[in-house]
Amino acid sequence: MLRTRENRSAALILGLMLLIAASSAFADNPPAATVKDLNEQTVMALAWMQNAAEYRELCYQAYNLAQMIVDKAIATKKVGDKPLAVIADVDETLFDNSAYDAGFIGKDEGYSGKTWTQWEIAAQALAMPGATDFLNSIAKKGVEVFYVTNRDQAGFEGTIKNMKTLGFPFADSKHLLVSTGVSDKQPRFDLVSKDYSVAVYMGDNAGDLPIGSYHKNQKDRNALVDQNKDKFGTQFVVLPNPDYGDWEGALADGYFGLTPQGRSEARKAPLRTWSAVAGQ
């Protein structure tokens, strides 16, 4: 049957009505967030880490500050004192792993132990700006570096390979202390401090520092940081990481067991917001 102008108009009106109805239903029942949506929420953080001059500035600032702390410890070291050491986390403290997370953008999949181990074995992490120079500078001055990381034994050889490729000193089994099944780093801190005087602790996460934040909630983590405020810049040096960390899991109880929609809501719930008053 030939379509008349009236038939076309009626079809157009019907289509608009269906579109309006669908839009209303969408507003009342928006689709649940997916892992792909969660990945999309990290785009700005990853773009900043990989491209911003300001990110590089903060890295250089952190290593320069750590160098000053180490130099002061060397200058004040007395005969008979324990040898000096630096304890540093690896990921996002010395290694730039942003390519791993960026690889999930646009995909409905995220971090897994399997793909992370593959990344470790691939040994393709880059050095953060200034990391290699800093580590070799203090090594030349007789200060040992202990890499206390929650990478595990499965990625040990790949991590050593990556460290050597990047020119990190002390890339060996004595100085690389991986997780043995427990993420709490304090026992490994204690192991190093038994025989060494630790000049500075470096990390991108509160758990990289000996302040007791392991498995604490958001309120307690912030309180512990406040209690130790005088140690930041004097004993502790923190690197920027807006992409991931224990801070994310502390956003809500059982955060990592939530659905993608639950995690999306937990990310947004604590945000302080402001909006202009309409008509002013």
Secondary structure, DSSP 8 states (H G I E B T S, - for coil): ----HHHHHHHHHHHHHHHHHHHHHHHHS-----HHHHHHTTHHHHHHHHH-HHHHHHHHHHHHHHHHHHHHHHHH--TT---EEEEE--BTTTEE-HHHHHTTTTSS----HHHHHHHHHHT--EE-TTHHHHHHHHHHTT-EEEEEEEEEGGGHHHHHHHHHHHT-S--STTTEEEESS----HHHHHHHHTTSEEEEEEESSGGGSSS--TT--HHHHHHHHHHTGGGBTTTEEE----S-SHHHHTTSTTGGGS-HHHHHHHHHTT-------TT-
